Amino acid sequence: MASESSNPGGQSEVVTRFAPSPTGFLHIGGARTALFNWLFARHHGGRTLLRIEDTDRKRSTQEAIDAIIEGLDWLGLDYDAPPLFQSDRAERHAEVAWALLNAGHAYKCFATPEELEAMREEQRANKKPLRYDGRWRDRDPAEAPEGTPFTIRLKTPNEGETTIHDRVQDVVTVKNDEIDDYIILRADGTPTYMLAVVVDDHDMGVTHVIRGDDHLNNAFRQLPIIRAMNAIEGNWPDPVYAHIPLIHGSDGAKLSKRHGALGVEAYRDEFGILPEALFNYLLRLGWGHGDREEITKQEAVELFDLDGVGKSPSRFDIKKLENLNGHYLREADDARLAALVAARIGETADLALLEKAMPVLKVRAKNLNEVAEGAAFLFAKRPLEMTEKAAQLLDGDGRTILRKICDRLAGENDWTSEALEATTKALAEEQGLGLGKLAQPMRAALTGTTTSPGIFDVLVLLGRDEALARLDAQAA
């Protein structure tokens, strides 16, 4: 007879959790899982919790813990309790293992590592699935010599099947005999991942387990613990499961570093992405609401539910992220952007000048690095370093044209973009030249490059004295 997971009985408040392992930074897939958990809880007026699964003491690092917490904070994901560290709860996990043992839902296994390896070799030779054969499931522990080390294995159901009504994957059924009696407590008394996760979820009151679909098989291994403990104590309800498809690269292959599978801090520090842009982009990776692309944090809380999560893997595209980031750059407060860009420029940056320049600097930029590059001319020292293309614009008639421009602008007392444009256009007409013939050498002389904000905005931002000095330095 099939058994099913259902809504937690007697649980009126939604509680979700994000449970990263601190063996590396907060990668893009983990960040999306954290976001979906956070949004689901906020949408339903519930709580969302953070658990650091640091039981792998050799690979877990404080640096990774700090990076995960900092990355979540940068994305704007707050939690309703201090982080719970799984390594602090080993005694509680062992307590549950012994409760399962004493109630007959688990048993002592005295098989040695050598015996287990021989068992696996035989299974490989016979092309059978590699799984524990239950050799100590029904044996009397007294058969083992006194003092022999043992593990505690869960006595999983070996008949019938288990069905999960997953909120994303729909109905998923697995035959119970496909799941072996796995270890829940090692010979040294430490708990395994499967046991620790179940106990912590229960003790934290988690009602909805939202995680990547690479954990779907784990749900069928974890449910027997939950149901056995419910039979022993009661009030161990099945959680609601929602297993989210993984993120693939833009080419459909498994996401890797070449696709952009980096830590969240890399998007902030190396790519110059704003947190609200990454928040929005991750939201739309596998979840949708009509054709909406740009969704604010508040709108996301109002709109998000698991019904909008698709079954197919989503594709990560750094170009789409940067395009979305460009939208948020244009919407961002200029003083805030000035501070972020100043940090990229260094000590030479002038915050007040950057804030004044931001409306023209951010117009076409897709990331903070491009804004910083576009602002570099403001703080350059004379003589300006010229790019190769900029230097070419000053060859031939370029410097002669610059001299005429410099002399004409020197007589301009109304140093506004409108007045400067009118004066320059008048000069172009007198010389029988298009405005571009004047603007190109001007841009080279003023910025040292061939790309910049509008040339008259550049003149205004540099100020009369500095602009004329730069033009004069390059004029014939």
Buried (B, 14 or more C-beta within 10 A) or exposed (E): EEBEBEEBEEBEEBBBBBBBBBEBBBBBBBBBBBBBBBBBBBBBEBBBBBBBBBBEEEEBBEEBBEBBBBBBEBBEBEBEEEBBBBBEBBEEBBEBBEBBBEBEBBBBBBBEEEEBEEBBEEBEEEEEEEBBBBBBBEBEEEEBEEEEEBBBBBBBBBEEBBBBBBBBBEEBEBEBEBBBBBBBBBBEEBBBBBBBBBBBBBEBBBBBBBBBBEBBBBBBBBBBBBBBBBEBEEEBBBBBBBBBBBBBBBEEEEBEEEBBBBBBBBBBBEBBBBBBBBBBBBBBBBBBBEEEBEBEBEBBBEBBEBEEBEEEBBBBBBEBBBBBBBBBBEEBEBEEBBBBBBEBBEEEBBEEBBBBBBEBBBBBBBBBBBBBBBBBBBBBEEEBEBBEEBBBBBEEEBBEBBBBBBBBBEEBEEBEBEBBBBBBEEBBEEEEEEBEBBBBBBBBBBBBBBEBBBBBBBBBBBEBEBBBEBBBEBBE
